[in-house]
Amino acid sequence: MVPEFKVGFHYGKVTTGEIGVLKKGIFFTGDVLNTKARIQASCNEFGTDISISEELISKLNFNKTYDLTEIGESELRGREEKVILFSIAKKIEKQPLITKHMVCR
């Protein structure tokens, strides 16, 4: 059995804090977290497992190991501006075909 999940990635500022007196906990808040959650929810709409915002893509330096595909512009709930989303997948290297001339004896 292989676990399945959907994930959304976004870039932005996060506010952190500490709550509690006896049992302390850390919390995170900010628009970036809400946007990330909406991006993750859009995975079903676009049929992807991983969705990444254009804003985050512009901050990262992808090498030739990954394929990025623009999947569309999304009006995310709670946001005025549309977000352009990408999917990402590891490139599958094509294995050379072995022909009868390549077989060693």
Backbone torsions as a table, in degrees:
resi	resn	phi	psi	omega
1	MET	NA	131.0	179.7
2	VAL	-113.2	127.9	179.5
3	PRO	-67.6	145.2	176.7
4	GLU	-118.8	141.3	177.8
5	PHE	-156.1	163.2	176.1
6	LYS	-116.5	146.7	-179.4
7	VAL	-142.3	143.5	176.4
8	GLY	-123.1	138.4	179.5
9	PHE	-120.8	141.2	178.4
10	HIS	-148.1	170.4	-177.5
11	TYR	-127.2	138.0	176.2
12	GLY	166.5	-178.2	-178.7
13	LYS	-83.9	142.7	178.6
14	VAL	-124.4	139.2	174.3
15	THR	-98.3	133.1	177.3
16	THR	-118.9	156.9	178.1
17	GLY	-157.4	171.9	178.7
18	GLU	-120.2	133.9	179.2
19	ILE	-125.7	158.6	176.9
20	GLY	98.3	155.5	179.0
21	VAL	-110.2	-58.7	179.5
22	LEU	-81.1	-48.1	179.6
23	LYS	-111.9	102.1	-175.7
24	LYS	-82.6	147.4	176.6
25	GLY	-140.9	157.0	178.4
26	ILE	-107.8	137.6	176.4
27	PHE	-122.3	154.8	178.3
28	PHE	-125.9	139.9	178.9
29	THR	-149.3	159.5	177.3
30	GLY	146.1	161.0	-179.6
31	ASP	-58.9	-34.0	-178.3
32	VAL	-60.8	-36.2	179.7
33	LEU	-70.8	-39.2	176.4
34	ASN	-64.6	-42.5	179.8
35	THR	-64.4	-43.0	178.2
36	LYS	-58.9	-42.7	179.0
37	ALA	-64.0	-38.6	178.5
38	ARG	-69.1	-37.1	177.4
39	ILE	-64.4	-42.7	178.1
40	GLN	-61.4	-42.5	179.1
41	ALA	-64.2	-28.3	-179.4
42	SER	-75.9	-9.1	177.6
43	CYS	-55.5	-41.1	179.1
44	ASN	-64.4	-40.5	179.7
45	GLU	-61.1	-41.5	-176.8
46	PHE	-95.6	-4.4	178.5
47	GLY	70.3	37.4	179.9
48	THR	-120.5	160.2	174.1
49	ASP	-95.3	-29.4	-178.8
50	ILE	-129.9	124.5	175.6
51	SER	-123.6	137.4	-176.8
52	ILE	-130.5	137.0	178.9
53	SER	-73.5	151.6	176.8
54	GLU	-60.0	-33.7	-180.0
55	GLU	-59.9	-42.5	178.4
56	LEU	-72.8	-41.2	179.1
57	ILE	-55.0	-40.1	-177.7
58	SER	-67.2	-19.2	-179.4
59	LYS	-92.6	-15.6	-175.1
60	LEU	-102.0	155.8	177.8
61	ASN	-114.7	96.4	-178.8
62	PHE	-83.1	137.9	175.4
63	ASN	-92.4	-170.5	-175.4
64	LYS	-79.2	7.5	-179.3
65	THR	-79.5	-19.8	-174.0
66	TYR	-122.9	146.7	173.0
67	ASP	-101.9	125.8	174.0
68	LEU	-105.4	132.6	179.2
69	THR	-129.1	124.4	175.8
70	GLU	-69.4	125.8	-177.2
71	ILE	-105.4	-10.4	175.4
72	GLY	140.3	175.1	178.4
73	GLU	-101.5	134.6	-175.7
74	SER	-126.8	136.4	171.6
75	GLU	-91.1	98.8	-177.8
76	LEU	-81.2	138.4	179.8
77	ARG	-57.1	132.8	177.6
78	GLY	87.6	1.1	179.1
79	ARG	-121.6	141.0	179.9
80	GLU	-80.1	-36.9	-176.8
81	GLU	-97.3	148.0	178.0
82	LYS	-73.7	154.0	179.1
83	VAL	-118.4	130.6	176.6
84	ILE	-88.0	129.1	-175.1
85	LEU	-113.9	150.2	177.5
86	PHE	-127.7	152.8	168.5
87	SER	-107.2	158.6	-178.8
88	ILE	-134.4	141.3	177.1
89	ALA	-148.1	148.6	176.7
90	LYS	-73.0	135.2	179.8
91	LYS	-65.7	139.1	175.8
92	ILE	-97.5	116.4	-179.8
93	GLU	-77.5	134.0	178.4
94	LYS	-76.4	128.1	178.0
95	GLN	-82.8	138.7	178.8
96	PRO	-66.0	143.8	177.6
97	LEU	-77.3	139.7	177.1
98	ILE	-92.9	124.9	178.2
99	THR	-106.9	169.8	-177.9
100	LYS	-64.0	-21.3	179.0
101	HIS	-78.0	-17.7	-177.5
102	MET	-95.3	-8.0	-176.8
103	VAL	-75.1	129.3	178.0
104	CYS	-87.9	143.9	177.3
105	ARG	-114.3	NA	NA
